[in-house]
Amino acid sequence: MSISVQTLTVRFDDIALQPDLIRRFQGEVVARAPAPDDRLHNHAPDGASLYRYPLVQYRVWQSRATLFALGEGVGVVQTFLQSLPNTPYHARPALTEVGLTDTSLRYAIDEWYPLNTENLKRWEQTSSLRGRVALLEGILVNQLLVVCQAMGYQVPDRGLQVEIQELTALPARRFHTHNGRVQARLFAVTYAANLRLPDGIGVGKGVSKGFGVQTPVTARSAKTPTDDA
């Protein structure tokens, strides 16, 4: 059984943006929104973080400030756009049937940020490549389940199968959060899963700030997992 999930990608043609300024871009969107809506920033009125998958994500696409929304977030972004009558933008809506598939599909995630503090310790204590890949596969499964739950799709128990096929360590990146400045351990990853997902979703930590953008892989040869860490 599958469900239909709407997504919307909006690129603002006249707003150049660098990745380290995404948080400022988010602040400007929140400030200009016609009405308060915590789905734009995932914070309670007292400033506390709301630990849920962000349905509105901020990123750079073709060097321009970009919003990505899915599910309920699509309506939030559409309402925001109505308050910007003189701002040029390019909108790309899509509708995806999300659900398990009979055959595996391949996806690539750019700047995947999988490791929280606890899992980073487990990563550093794991010496073998096989063990590290297994750790990341388990994390990826959990992150995909979070995405599915946010979209309203309930994955059957033990129904999701994930295999990491390519893995490359990327330079760490520092960025600002609501609680201060952090350093992210990032990877580029290609994986296979028996799950159809919308193009452009964010996977992992930091997706509201442009990390973990996922795209489908249609014609690339599989490789043995590698880790350049």
C-alpha angles and dihedrals in degrees: 000000000000137000132216114246125190122215132182129196116194122188117191103219097202098044113085112197139187120208094246090059097054092102090056090049089053090051091052092050091050091048093050097044111120091232136011112271122169090206086077093061111007095232130125120234090263090056097255115142118254105220101217137112108279113243090193115053131186122215148140118263120178088348091301133112108265139186123206120193135178135184112343089001091071092069091046092055093044089055090050092051091054088064091057104064095158100041115102116225141157115231125198114187122188140179120211132187101227118202148098118304134210092233131038122264123206126230136179123212119200119210093359111192104196107151125088119187095276095046092045088060090050089049093051091047092052111085103180125080090223091054093048092049090049090051092051092046090056091048091048092052090054092047092051090050089054090052092049092049090052090052091050096251118133110208111214114250111277089355098119117086120188131182124182108218104173128025129176127174113231129202112280116255129212118214140163123256132181088266098046141279120329137179117232124211102217137195139185107224139180117196141169124226138166090238132099111219134177117268113255101022119147118242126194133006122339096024092141087062099049102274124130102021108177128209131178119257113220108167114017127119118244118249136195109267111264133187120201093186 
